[in-house]
Amino acid sequence: MPQRTLNLLAALAGLVVLAAFLFVGSSLHRTARTGPLWRRRLGTAALMLLAAMGLVSCGRQPDEAAVATKPAPPDDGGAAAPKVVPTDEEPVATRAATPAQPETADPAASLEESPDWQRIVDAWQLVEPLVQSGESATAQRTEASEELEAADQAMSRLVDAGLLAESEAGLLRSESKRLSGEIYKNPPTDIAVTCYDMVFISPGQESFERLSKRLPLLKQLVKGGEVHPVALERVLSNIEADLAVLAEKGSLDGSEVDPKKAQTVCSDVEAALAKIKDLIGPNGTE
């Protein structure tokens, strides 16, 4: 019998086997792997025939049982949200994941008890010896500037805390500025200065300039009607010292300050000081 006829008969036999498997609803891939030997051989022959015809791949196919048991995706197309069960107490895991909140210090009951006020006092006590001696090294000047800057920041915090009026803070800042100017009036002691131009400014002119800048703050303080004696004690004493300088005859000699204008400023400052002292009271308490 010719070879072509044999091949045709083999193909027909394979088609018959394939049709039989399809008719009974059996899977060729599963039949080729499981069951009796004769059924595995028939299944393998059928797969080879289909592979030769280009209708199926001989590779491993996914198990139909596994495919059938694969859970269907949710209807909304996404992962199902876990069910939230309300409880009276927060879960332990949630409490552990929540960062601990830093403890805040109790606000100071008064200006005197505030650490920021102590920072201001400490800064002034540090720079006072340098001002009184008129001598300071470069490192001392740097430290003094840093301390006065920190004191100014402490004043702002006291205003935010309601322990200091804005006008009072302005007067305190003017005092810090005065101290800084006194320190830098002379050259540093640790640097050899061959040429240092000294500009003469009469004491009366310096006092007049300070009083002119402080007068609006004094008026604002009087208008507010509330003062803190501990904050004003030092500033008021220096204001009175400037008034005493301008009261001296010839204190404005050599300056460009108009004596009449200086007298007007002094009168206004004295009137404001009298009202502030009334607010403070005879015993120096509010």
Long-range contacts (C-beta under 8 A, 24 or more apart in sequence): 11-49, 14-45, 14-46, 14-48, 14-49, 15-49, 17-42, 17-45, 17-46, 18-46, 18-49, 18-50, 21-46, 27-64, 28-56, 29-60, 29-61, 30-63, 30-64, 107-161, 108-161, 108-163, 110-163, 111-158, 111-163, 111-164, 111-228, 111-230, 111-231, 112-230, 114-158, 114-161, 114-163, 116-154, 116-155, 116-157, 116-158, 116-161, 117-154, 117-158, 117-163, 117-230, 117-231, 119-150, 119-151, 119-154, 120-151, 120-154, 120-155, 120-172, 122-147, 123-147, 123-148, 123-150, 123-151, 123-176, 124-151, 124-175, 124-176, 124-179, 124-234, 127-179, 127-180, 127-183, 128-179, 130-183, 131-179, 131-182, 131-183, 134-182, 134-185, 134-186, 135-186, 135-189, 136-183, 136-186, 136-188, 136-189, 137-188, 137-189, 137-190, 138-188, 138-190, 138-191, 139-190, 141-183, 141-184, 141-188, 144-179, 144-180, 144-183, 145-180, 148-176, 148-179, 148-180, 151-176, 152-176, 163-228, 164-228, 164-231, 165-221, 165-224, 165-226, 165-227, 165-228, 166-220, 167-217, 167-218, 167-220, 167-221, 167-224, 168-221, 168-227, 168-228, 168-231, 168-232, 170-217, 170-220, 171-214, 171-217, 171-218, 171-221, 171-231, 171-232, 171-235, 172-231, 172-235, 174-210, 174-213, 174-214, 174-217, 174-235, 175-234, 175-235, 175-238, 178-210, 178-238, 200-254, 201-255, 202-251, 202-252, 202-253, 202-254, 202-255, 203-245, 203-251, 204-245, 204-246, 204-248, 204-251, 204-252, 204-253, 204-255, 204-257, 204-262, 205-252, 205-255, 205-256, 205-257, 207-241, 207-242, 207-243, 207-245, 207-246, 207-251, 208-242, 208-246, 208-252, 208-255, 208-257, 208-262, 208-265, 210-239, 210-242, 211-239, 211-242, 211-243, 211-246, 211-265, 211-266, 211-269, 212-265, 214-239, 214-269, 215-265, 215-268, 215-269, 215-272, 218-269, 218-272, 218-273, 218-276, 219-268, 219-272, 221-272, 221-276, 222-272, 222-275, 222-276, 222-279, 225-279, 226-279, 226-286, 227-276, 227-279, 227-280, 227-286, 228-286, 229-280, 229-284, 229-285, 229-286, 232-276, 232-280, 233-284, 236-273, 236-276, 236-277, 239-269, 239-273, 240-273, 243-269, 243-270
